[in-house]
Amino acid sequence: MKQTAVEWLREKLRLEFGFIFSDNILEQAKEMEKEQIIDFGYDIAEDLACGKYRDKKHMEERYDEFLTYNQKEQ
């Protein structure tokens, strides 16, 4: 199985700075990452069903909009 972004960051921080996350914090971060992926998947599925996006550039732009919108909600 591929490494998640959270797992990659945990390993980099451990190796380069000796920083260690507790298992609880790691699991919370992984759950947040999972929720973001699922939410973005729903948004893109809806957009694709409506025929809005047809190439990778449009998907990347939509992802940037998704991240910006979600940051404003918090």
C-alpha positions in Angstrom: 0.0 0.0 0.0 1.2 3.5 -0.8 2.2 5.9 2.0 -0.3 8.7 2.8 0.9 12.3 2.9 0.5 12.3 6.7 2.7 9.1 7.0 5.3 10.6 4.7 5.4 13.8 6.7 5.7 11.8 10.0 8.6 9.9 8.7 10.4 13.0 7.3 10.0 14.9 10.6 11.3 11.8 12.5 14.3 11.3 10.3 15.3 15.0 9.8 14.4 16.5 13.2 13.8 13.7 15.6 10.2 14.8 16.0 7.8 12.0 16.9 4.0 12.1 16.7 1.9 10.2 19.2 -0.2 7.5 17.6 -3.4 9.5 18.5 -2.2 12.6 16.7 -1.2 10.5 13.7 -4.6 8.8 13.5 -6.4 12.1 13.8 -4.3 13.6 10.9 -4.9 10.5 8.8 -8.7 10.7 9.4 -8.7 14.4 8.4 -6.7 13.5 5.3 -9.3 10.8 4.5 -12.2 13.1 5.0 -10.7 15.7 2.7 -10.1 13.1 -0.1 -13.6 11.9 0.2 -15.1 15.4 0.1 -13.0 16.3 -2.9 -14.0 13.1 -4.6 -17.7 14.0 -4.2 -17.2 17.5 -5.5 -15.3 16.2 -8.6 -17.8 13.4 -9.2 -20.6 16.0 -9.3 -18.6 18.3 -11.6 -17.8 15.4 -13.9 -21.4 14.3 -14.0 -22.3 17.8 -15.2 -19.6 17.7 -17.9 -17.7 20.7 -16.4 -14.1 19.3 -16.4 -12.4 17.5 -19.2 -8.7 17.7 -18.5 -6.1 17.6 -15.7 -5.6 21.4 -15.7 -9.2 21.9 -14.8 -9.0 19.3 -12.1 -6.0 21.0 -10.5 -7.8 24.4 -10.6 -10.8 22.8 -9.0 -8.6 21.2 -6.3 -7.1 24.6 -5.5 -10.6 26.1 -5.2 -11.6 23.2 -3.0 -8.7 23.8 -0.6 -9.3 27.6 -0.5 -13.0 27.1 0.2 -12.4 24.5 3.0 -9.8 26.7 4.7 -12.3 29.6 4.8 -14.9 27.3 6.5 -12.6 26.6 9.4 
